[in-house]
Amino acid sequence: MKEDQLIKIRRELHQIPELGFKEFETQKYLLNIIDSFPQDYLTVEKWETGIFVKVKGNDPEKTVGYRADIDGLPLEESTGLTFSSKHKGRMHACGHDFHMTVALAALENLAQDPPKNNIVFMFQPAEEGPGGAEPMLQSNAMQRCKPDVIFALHIAPDLPVGTVSSRAGLLFANTSELFIDLKGKGGHAAYPHQTKDMVVAASFLVTNFQQIVSRRVDPLDSAVITVGKITGGTVQNIIAEDARLEGTIRTMSPQAMIEVKKEIEKMVKGAEISNDCSISIDYGSNYYQVENDADYVQAFTEIVSQTGYIYEEAAPAMTGEDFGYMLKEIPGFMFWLGVNSEAGLHHSKLNPDEKALEVGKSIVVEGLRKL
């Protein structure tokens, strides 16, 4: 697949972002492209809104897996590009259009010139939420073609084109959503003693959650509790009967996640008593940490060197990725692909450099043939 074809596919995918498990148009587009490849060595199977594609090897000793996520984000695009999203309030702001394009290019290469080992491509829905990796991993379709090793890439806006980055061990954090609903008693602002003010209770929680990180988490470990949204009340002179906090938890170990949630639950119970109200917690989607296999990362660095591109050691990040569930069961790794964008991930102006598509294709093809 030539560079102009890569760019064309990426731009067409960029225009049709869809949310998790609603990627119907995306799945149809991917299947149409896959159908145009030589089919002699391919087995294609749909799963939910995703796709499995198996490439039969010439003399297989194992199966190598490659995963590409396919969903977009609920975000209004503001890049001003001629190929901006056609779906209002939806954008490929995390690079999944790049991820899919690289996977398609690698698949075409292997379909035309089959490798020694079996290869399985997984076009996975719902990475951004509610989480597609875990159910895809547990599916009957996966059991029929489960790989012995698996890898994936993620675009890195802060790295230049031609540079990739990874590391042995922890790459991405454990993550959990956090939703807290508070119910009290509303009333007139002039008579606070007759009410149960949920703005005050919510503010208490937001402030005190930071003590969990500073005083309850091992300082040699790491954790983040971020409340990104607070809603409560209706007007300035009515005391709020309801409030809601929406946030996220990030930790560098599964144990720290357990401990942080325990401490949150203790503080919520204390807030219920001190504010004479009821509070409920919903942790939403939870993603397991991305833990890279040291041996495969070492093999990957050698592959990158052979392709002539630059490899850099990555630092652990508080980023969340449901690919961690796959790595929990199957050895492998994830790596960053430099795309040199001024705007970062999940930003409405994310604009990756399309020259990185050829870099990603070359490295993924070599990885699938040599791992």
Sequence and secondary structure as in RCSB ss.txt:
>XXXX:A:sequence
MKEDQLIKIRRELHQIPELGFKEFETQKYLLNIIDSFPQDYLTVEKWETGIFVKVKGNDPEKTVGYRADIDGLPL
EESTGLTFSSKHKGRMHACGHDFHMTVALAALENLAQDPPKNNIVFMFQPAEEGPGGAEPMLQSNAMQRCKPDVI
FALHIAPDLPVGTVSSRAGLLFANTSELFIDLKGKGGHAAYPHQTKDMVVAASFLVTNFQQIVSRRVDPLDSAVI
TVGKITGGTVQNIIAEDARLEGTIRTMSPQAMIEVKKEIEKMVKGAEISNDCSISIDYGSNYYQVENDADYVQAF
TEIVSQTGYIYEEAAPAMTGEDFGYMLKEIPGFMFWLGVNSEAGLHHSKLNPDEKALEVGKSIVVEGLRKL
>XXXX:A:secstr
  HHHHHHHHHHHHT    TT  HHHHHHHHHHHHTS  TTEEEEEETTEEEEEE  SS SSEEEEEEE   BS 
   S  TT  SSTT B  SSHHHHHHHHHHHHHHHHHS  SSEEEEEEE  TTTT SHHHHHHSHHHHHH  SEE
EEEEEETTS TTEEEE SEEEE EEEEEEEEEE B EETT GGGSB HHHHHHHHHHHHHHHHHHTS TTS EEE
EEEEEEE SSTTEE SEEEEEEEEEESSHHHHHHHHHHHHHHHHHHHHHHT EEEEE   EE  EEE HHHHHHH
HHHHHHHT EEEE   B    THHHHHHHS EEEEEEE   SS TT TT    TTHHHHHHHHHHHHHHH 
